Amino acid sequence: MYLRSITTAVPPRSFTQQSCWDAMAEGAFLSTLKPRSASLIEKILTSETSGIDRRNLAIDSIADSFHHDAEALNRSFEREAPPLASNALTEALKKSGLFADEIDALFVCTCTGYLCPGVSSYVAESMGMRHDVYLVDLVGLGCGAAIPMLRAAQGFIAANPRAVVATVAVEICSAAFFANNDPGVLISLCLFGDGAAAAIWTGENTGNDWQAGHFTTTHRPAEREKVRFVNDAGRLKNQLHRAVPTIAAEAVAELYALRHGAPDQVLAHSGGRDVVDALEGVLPFSLAETRSVLRDHGNMSSPSLLFALERRLAKNRHDDHRLWLTAFGAGFATHACELWRASGP
């Protein structure tokens, strides 16, 4: 399948890491934590070594987030996810020169909230898609979901070569707000941001398009408890183990060895500073785009990889002919695919 356009969107409110710390320090939240836990949050939010400058969050204030119960958090997801996904997709359509009623299938991935029918139903309605558009929602795949979503889209295009397919990764991580004294929970609290990334794909090359393929994956259920959402009194609690950077690097190295060609750059999910450091330790690349996404937006879960892809393509480097993409997360699952320039229509 061939890429026609890719765009991203974030909520309008941006919070620096320092402003997040200031809001916590001024409120009553820190008093509910052990001193060691409060020190950990301060270190992450005020240190320049975290790799994050700011994050976009679909909230009015940091202080308000500490008072939301499970119902309020999921309502936040219901309220924020569909329009953010639609914003990203609207721009992708403009960029491609296509219209919403030309879309034959819409694939959406998310893990930070639950809707039935899924986010795709609301996006299709708000954008005026045809009544016979094929809607697919992929849930439960965590931070690595973007690549399985693209693989599913490729399967649809293989069966329907003339189809126009839209893919959207959208996460409202602020709707999965949770805080206690667990170090993994506190790190997550300081790491995640909200965002969406949309792309338009077709089965026909319009001329020097980027073609996607060579999908690979590895699943390690023995490591499942190292990173996943667990339900805590109806709220999503991120379970994050300190071994995740090592596990991710090992799995990514395994898939990189299976690549079909020599890439000009690797683009990866921005899981956090330690994760990116670990990946650079096993890959012969400096992950510049991945680090820049982490710096500007934090870890947005599934859209993060596509943010990095958008940034790389925006550079319009004529010496780029092949890109290798990888994302990983809950499962523990790791995925990869390749994009390469297709010659001629």
C-alpha positions in Angstrom: 0.0 0.0 0.0 1.1 3.6 -0.7 1.1 6.6 1.6 -0.8 9.6 0.3 -0.5 11.8 3.4 0.3 11.8 7.1 -0.6 14.5 9.7 -0.8 14.8 13.5 -2.8 16.7 16.0 -2.6 17.5 19.7 -4.9 19.2 22.3 -4.4 23.0 22.4 -3.2 23.1 26.0 0.5 22.5 26.5 2.1 22.0 29.8 5.9 22.2 30.5 7.3 19.7 32.9 8.2 22.5 35.2 4.6 23.8 35.2 3.4 20.2 36.0 5.7 20.1 39.0 4.7 23.6 40.2 1.0 22.6 40.1 1.7 19.4 42.1 3.8 21.3 44.6 1.1 23.9 45.2 -1.7 21.4 45.6 -2.4 18.7 48.2 -1.4 15.8 46.0 2.3 15.5 47.2 1.1 15.2 50.8 -0.6 12.0 49.9 2.7 10.4 48.8 5.6 9.1 50.6 8.6 11.5 50.7 10.6 9.2 48.4 7.8 9.2 45.9 7.5 12.9 45.9 11.2 13.2 45.3 11.0 10.9 42.4 8.3 13.1 40.7 10.4 16.2 41.4 13.5 14.6 39.9 11.7 13.6 36.7 9.8 16.8 36.2 12.5 19.3 37.0 15.5 17.5 35.5 16.8 18.4 32.1 17.9 14.8 31.5 14.3 13.4 31.3 14.2 14.2 27.5 10.8 15.8 27.8 10.2 19.6 27.7 6.4 19.7 27.5 3.3 17.7 26.9 -0.1 18.4 25.4 -3.0 17.3 27.6 -6.7 17.4 27.1 -7.3 18.9 30.6 -7.9 22.4 31.9 -5.4 22.2 34.7 -3.0 19.7 36.3 -4.6 20.2 39.7 -8.1 19.2 38.5 -6.8 15.8 37.3 -6.3 14.6 40.8 -10.0 14.7 41.6 -11.4 12.7 38.7 -13.0 9.3 39.4 -13.2 6.4 36.9 -16.4 7.6 35.3 -15.1 11.2 34.9 -11.9 9.9 33.3 -13.7 7.7 30.8 -16.1 10.6 30.0 -13.0 12.6 29.2 -11.9 10.0 26.7 -15.4 9.9 25.1 -15.4 13.7 24.9 -11.8 14.2 23.6 -10.8 11.2 21.5 -13.2 11.5 18.6 -12.7 15.2 17.8 -8.9 14.9 18.2 -8.9 11.9 15.8 -11.1 13.9 13.4 -8.8 16.9 13.5 -5.8 14.8 12.5 -7.8 13.0 9.8 -9.3 16.3 8.4 -5.7 17.6 7.8 -4.6 14.3 6.3 -7.5 14.5 3.8 -6.7 18.1 2.9 -3.1 17.1 2.3 -4.0 14.2 0.1 -6.5 16.2 -1.9 -9.3 13.7 -1.1 -12.6 14.0 0.7 -14.2 12.1 3.5 -16.8 10.5 1.3 -14.0 8.9 -0.7 -12.8 6.9 2.2 -13.7 3.2 1.9 -12.3 2.0 5.2 -11.3 3.6 8.5 -9.0 1.9 11.0 -8.6 3.4 14.5 -6.3 2.2 17.3 -6.5 3.3 20.9 -6.0 1.9 24.4 -6.6 4.8 26.8 -10.4 4.6 27.0 -13.4 2.6 25.9 -16.3 3.4 23.6 -18.9 1.0 22.1 -19.4 1.7 19.2 -15.7 2.6 18.9 -14.1 5.9 18.1 -14.3 5.1 14.4 -18.1 5.4 14.5 -18.0 8.9 15.9 -15.2 10.0 13.5 -17.1 8.7 10.5 -20.3 10.5 11.6 -18.6 13.8 12.3 -16.7 13.8 9.0 -19.6 12.8 6.8 -18.3 9.5 5.6 -20.5 7.2 3.5 -22.8 4.8 5.3 -21.0 1.8 3.8 -17.5 2.8 5.0 -15.8 -0.2 6.7 -15.0 0.7 10.3 -12.4 -1.1 12.5 -11.3 -0.3 16.0 -8.2 -2.0 17.3 -8.0 -1.9 21.1 -5.8 -3.4 23.8 -2.5 -3.2 21.8 -1.0 -0.4 23.8 1.9 1.7 22.7 2.8 -0.6 19.8 -0.6 -0.4 18.1 0.2 1.8 15.1 2.0 -0.9 13.2 -0.6 -3.7 13.6 -3.1 -1.1 12.5 -1.1 -0.4 9.4 -0.8 -4.2 8.8 -4.6 -4.5 9.0 -5.0 -1.7 6.6 -2.6 -3.4 4.2 -4.7 -6.5 4.3 -7.8 -4.6 3.4 -6.1 -2.9 0.5 -4.7 -6.2 -0.7 -8.3 -7.5 -1.0 -9.6 -4.1 -2.4 -6.7 -2.6 -4.5 -8.7 0.4 -5.5 -9.7 1.4 -2.0 -8.9 4.5 -0.1 -8.1 3.7 3.5 -7.6 6.0 6.5 -5.7 5.1 9.6 -5.8 7.0 12.9 -3.9 6.4 16.1 -5.4 8.4 19.0 -4.7 8.4 22.7 -6.0 10.5 25.5 -3.5 9.4 28.1 -4.8 12.0 30.5 -8.0 10.0 30.6 -5.9 7.2 32.1 -4.7 9.3 35.0 -3.7 7.3 38.0 -1.4 8.1 41.0 0.0 6.2 43.9 3.4 5.4 45.4 4.3 2.8 42.8 7.5 4.0 40.9 6.2 2.8 37.6 2.9 4.6 38.1 4.7 7.8 39.0 7.1 7.6 36.0 4.0 7.1 33.8 2.4 10.2 35.4 5.4 12.3 34.3 5.8 10.7 30.9 2.5 10.5 28.9 0.8 13.0 26.7 -2.2 13.2 24.4 -2.1 13.1 20.6 -3.4 11.7 17.3 -1.9 10.8 14.0 -3.8 10.1 10.8 -2.7 8.8 7.4 -4.3 8.1 4.0 -3.3 5.0 2.1 -4.2 3.7 -1.4 -3.3 0.6 -3.5 -2.1 2.7 -6.4 1.2 4.5 -6.7 0.6 8.1 -7.9 4.3 8.6 -8.5 7.3 8.2 -6.1 5.0 7.5 -3.2 6.2 5.7 0.0 5.2 2.1 0.0 4.7 0.2 3.3 5.3 -3.5 3.8 7.5 -6.2 5.2 5.6 -6.3 8.5 7.1 -8.4 11.4 6.2 -9.0 15.0 7.3 -10.8 18.1 5.1 -11.5 21.1 6.6 -12.4 24.5 3.7 -13.2 26.9 6.1 -14.2 29.6 6.9 -10.5 29.9 3.3 -9.4 29.8 3.2 -8.1 33.4 6.1 -5.8 32.8 4.0 -3.3 30.9 0.2 -3.2 30.7 -2.9 -1.5 31.9 -4.6 -3.1 35.0 -8.0 -2.2 36.3 -7.9 -0.6 39.7 -11.4 0.2 41.0 -12.5 1.0 37.5 -9.5 3.2 36.6 -6.7 2.3 34.2 -3.4 1.9 36.0 -0.3 1.7 34.0 1.9 -1.2 35.2 5.5 -0.3 34.2 8.6 -2.4 35.2 12.2 -1.0 35.2 13.2 -3.9 32.8 11.1 -2.5 29.9 14.0 -0.7 28.2 16.1 -3.8 28.1 13.2 -6.0 26.9 12.2 -3.5 24.2 15.8 -3.3 23.0 16.2 -7.0 22.8 13.0 -7.4 20.9 13.7 -4.6 18.5 17.1 -6.0 17.7 15.5 -9.3 16.9 13.2 -7.7 14.4 15.9 -5.4 12.9 17.8 -8.5 12.0 14.9 -9.6 9.8 14.7 -6.4 7.8 14.6 -6.6 4.0 16.9 -3.7 3.2 19.4 -1.3 4.7 17.4 1.7 6.0 18.4 5.3 5.8 16.8 5.9 9.2 15.1 4.1 12.0 11.9 5.6 13.5 10.8 4.3 16.8 8.1 4.7 19.5 9.2 7.3 22.0 8.7 5.2 25.1 10.9 7.4 27.3 14.5 8.5 27.6 15.8 5.2 29.0 14.0 3.3 26.2 15.4 5.4 23.5 18.9 5.1 25.0 18.5 1.3 25.0 17.3 1.2 21.4 20.3 3.3 20.3 22.5 0.8 22.0 21.4 -2.0 19.7 20.7 -0.1 16.5 23.3 1.6 14.2 21.3 4.9 14.3 20.8 8.0 16.3 17.0 8.3 16.8 16.7 12.0 16.2 13.0 12.2 15.2 12.0 9.9 18.0 13.9 12.0 20.6 12.3 15.2 19.2 8.8 13.8 19.5 9.6 12.8 23.1 10.9 16.3 23.8 7.9 18.1 22.5 5.1 15.8 23.4 6.2 13.1 25.8 5.1 9.5 25.2 1.7 9.6 23.5 1.5 5.8 23.2 0.4 4.6 19.8 0.6 7.9 17.8 4.2 8.5 18.9 5.8 6.5 16.1 3.7 8.2 13.4 4.6 11.6 14.8 8.3 10.6 14.2 7.4 9.4 10.7 5.7 12.7 9.9 8.8 14.7 11.1 11.1 12.6 9.0 9.1 12.9 5.8 8.7 16.6 6.4 12.4 17.0 5.9 12.0 15.8 2.3 15.5 14.3 2.3 16.3 13.1 -1.2 18.8 10.6 0.1 16.0 8.8 2.1 14.9 5.7 0.2 14.0 3.3 2.9 12.8 3.7 6.5 12.5 1.1 9.2 9.7 1.6 11.8 9.3 -0.1 15.1 6.9 0.2 18.1 6.4 -1.9 21.2 4.3 -2.2 24.3 1.6 -4.3 26.0 1.9 -8.0 25.3 4.9 -7.7 25.6 4.7 -7.2 21.8 7.1 -5.6 19.4 6.3 -4.7 15.8 8.2 -3.4 12.7 7.6 -2.5 9.1 9.4 -0.8 6.3 8.6 2.1 4.0 10.5 2.6 0.8 10.2 4.9 -2.2 8.3 3.3 -5.0 9.5 4.4 -8.5 6.9 5.6 -11.0 3.1 5.3 -11.0 
